[in-house]
């Protein structure tokens, strides 16, 4: 039982890391200015933030499935 609790806590921490990473990515500037080039990073930012949120959602889904299975017993 203790192992399940610590694994659940681990998943919660990982979910929060991915959510935090998505927020951090979204807070970065959209345009990067270089000497001769201006780089638009909007698509990159959106894609990375979406991936981070999807990973968090997958972990949350796994955690919910484990809790449902535990409650059925």
C-alpha positions as CSV (number, residue, x, y, z in Angstrom):
1,X,0.0,0.0,0.0
2,X,2.8,2.4,0.9
3,X,4.4,1.8,-2.5
4,X,1.1,2.7,-4.3
5,X,0.8,5.9,-2.2
6,X,4.4,6.9,-3.1
7,X,3.9,6.1,-6.8
8,X,0.7,8.2,-6.8
9,X,2.6,11.1,-5.1
10,X,5.3,10.7,-7.8
11,X,2.7,10.9,-10.6
12,X,1.2,14.0,-9.0
13,X,4.6,15.6,-8.9
14,X,5.3,14.7,-12.5
15,X,1.9,16.0,-13.6
16,X,2.7,19.3,-11.9
17,X,6.1,19.5,-13.6
18,X,4.6,19.1,-17.0
19,X,1.9,21.6,-16.3
20,X,4.5,24.0,-15.0
21,X,6.7,23.4,-18.0
22,X,3.7,24.2,-20.3
23,X,3.1,27.5,-18.4
24,X,6.8,28.4,-18.7
25,X,6.9,27.7,-22.4
26,X,3.8,29.9,-23.0
27,X,5.4,32.7,-21.0
28,X,8.5,32.8,-23.3
29,X,8.8,35.5,-26.0
30,X,7.1,34.6,-29.3
31,X,9.8,36.3,-31.4
32,X,13.5,35.9,-31.1
33,X,15.6,38.7,-32.5
34,X,19.1,38.0,-33.9
35,X,21.5,40.2,-35.8
36,X,20.1,39.5,-39.3
37,X,17.1,37.3,-38.6
38,X,13.9,37.5,-36.7
39,X,12.6,34.0,-35.6
40,X,8.9,33.5,-35.0
41,X,8.5,30.8,-32.4
42,X,4.8,30.8,-32.0
43,X,4.2,27.4,-33.6
44,X,7.1,25.9,-31.7
45,X,5.8,27.2,-28.4
46,X,2.3,26.0,-29.1
47,X,3.5,22.6,-30.1
48,X,5.8,22.2,-27.1
49,X,3.2,23.4,-24.6
50,X,0.6,21.1,-26.2
51,X,3.0,18.1,-25.8
52,X,3.7,18.9,-22.2
53,X,0.0,19.1,-21.4
54,X,-0.7,15.8,-23.2
55,X,2.0,14.1,-21.2
56,X,0.4,15.5,-18.0
57,X,-3.0,14.3,-19.2
58,X,-1.7,10.8,-19.9
59,X,-0.2,10.6,-16.4
60,X,-3.5,11.9,-14.9
61,X,-5.5,9.3,-16.9
62,X,-3.2,6.5,-15.7
63,X,-3.5,7.7,-12.1
64,X,-7.3,7.8,-12.4
65,X,-7.4,4.3,-13.9
66,X,-5.3,3.0,-11.1
67,X,-7.6,4.6,-8.5
68,X,-10.7,3.2,-10.2
69,X,-9.2,-0.3,-10.2
70,X,-8.3,0.0,-6.6
71,X,-11.8,1.2,-5.7
72,X,-13.4,-1.8,-7.5
73,X,-11.5,-4.3,-5.2
